[in-house]
């Protein structure tokens, strides 16, 4: 049995999210939430919300024991990129890529 939660179209690049996902992979859900609470990144706040949502899904939808939950999978995949432009030197235009990501968590119960 597993519980999932996904936050889509989050306005932070996956390159900035992936080191934060590595912090909590394989940890207990309560320990992962404690780590993210004291990590000073925007991505940590996003991932904290996703994990707490997955914990709520496990408790309410799947009748799983919250104390036994651990993070079995966590990912930050590439979402759509907004393309903007800014005036460059000598009449040129330089592009600005505003990247987004899809952040997901899968929780499972320890045996």
BELCOR-V672272 format. One line per field, one symbol per residue. ss: DSSP state (2 for helix, 1 for strand, 0 for the rest). Layout:
ss=???
This chain:
ss=011111111100022222222222000122222222200002222222222222222222200002221111111111000111111022201111110011111111100
